[in-house]
Amino acid sequence: MEFILGIAIFIADIWAIVNIFRSRGTTAVGKLIWMLLILILPVIGLIIWFFAGPRGPKTHP
């Protein structure tokens, strides 16, 4: 069970990092800080990013 939870957190962290790269209006330093936060504290960093992190570009259909 822990393995599945670990994989889910890893996938969510990768998704968050991709969205950080895609975010506009965030400086390179800001993106680096967000990525380090997620890499150093995978679960807590992901939760903080989810609520307060930079957002990716909005796509309109």
C-alpha positions as a printed NumPy array, in Angstrom:
array([[  0.   ,   0.   ,   0.   ],
       [  2.849,   2.388,   0.788],
       [  4.3  ,   1.732,  -2.664],
       [  1.092,   2.835,  -4.372],
       [  0.899,   5.962,  -2.206],
       [  4.54 ,   6.743,  -3.005],
       [  3.915,   6.397,  -6.748],
       [  0.833,   8.643,  -6.501],
       [  2.826,  11.34 ,  -4.674],
       [  5.654,  11.05 ,  -7.223],
       [  3.225,  11.469, -10.137],
       [  1.549,  14.445,  -8.434],
       [  4.954,  16.06 ,  -7.834],
       [  5.921,  15.64 , -11.498],
       [  2.561,  17.134, -12.539],
       [  3.132,  20.102, -10.212],
       [  6.645,  20.716, -11.561],
       [  5.367,  20.649, -15.156],
       [  2.685,  23.18 , -14.224],
       [  5.293,  25.375, -12.538],
       [  7.311,  25.422, -15.777],
       [  4.18 ,  26.348, -17.736],
       [  3.119,  29.145, -15.402],
       [  3.31 ,  32.667, -16.733],
       [  4.007,  35.755, -14.709],
       [  6.4  ,  33.905, -12.434],
       [ 10.093,  34.717, -12.473],
       [ 12.749,  32.073, -12.981],
       [ 13.765,  32.457,  -9.339],
       [ 10.163,  31.978,  -8.221],
       [  9.852,  28.824, -10.319],
       [ 13.114,  27.504,  -8.891],
       [ 11.935,  28.115,  -5.323],
       [  8.633,  26.318,  -5.969],
       [ 10.429,  23.376,  -7.56 ],
       [ 12.877,  23.095,  -4.662],
       [ 10.015,  23.219,  -2.17 ],
       [  8.266,  20.354,  -3.951],
       [ 11.455,  18.315,  -4.319],
       [ 12.626,  18.782,  -0.717],
       [  9.195,  18.398,   0.92 ],
       [  7.202,  16.275,  -1.543],
       [  3.896,  16.039,   0.341],
       [  3.869,  19.362,   2.202],
       [  5.336,  21.22 ,  -0.782],
       [  2.665,  19.772,  -3.049],
       [ -0.109,  20.842,  -0.688],
       [  1.31 ,  24.371,  -0.378],
       [  1.753,  24.611,  -4.154],
       [ -1.825,  23.415,  -4.736],
       [ -3.266,  26.27 ,  -2.684],
       [ -0.741,  29.075,  -3.229],
       [  1.422,  28.192,  -6.213],
       [  1.618,  29.777,  -9.647],
       [ -0.996,  28.704, -12.123],
       [ -0.447,  27.417, -15.649],
       [ -1.831,  29.141, -18.704],
       [ -5.588,  29.053, -19.07 ],
       [ -6.781,  27.411, -22.253],
       [-10.109,  28.42 , -23.68 ],
       [-11.929,  25.988, -25.967]])
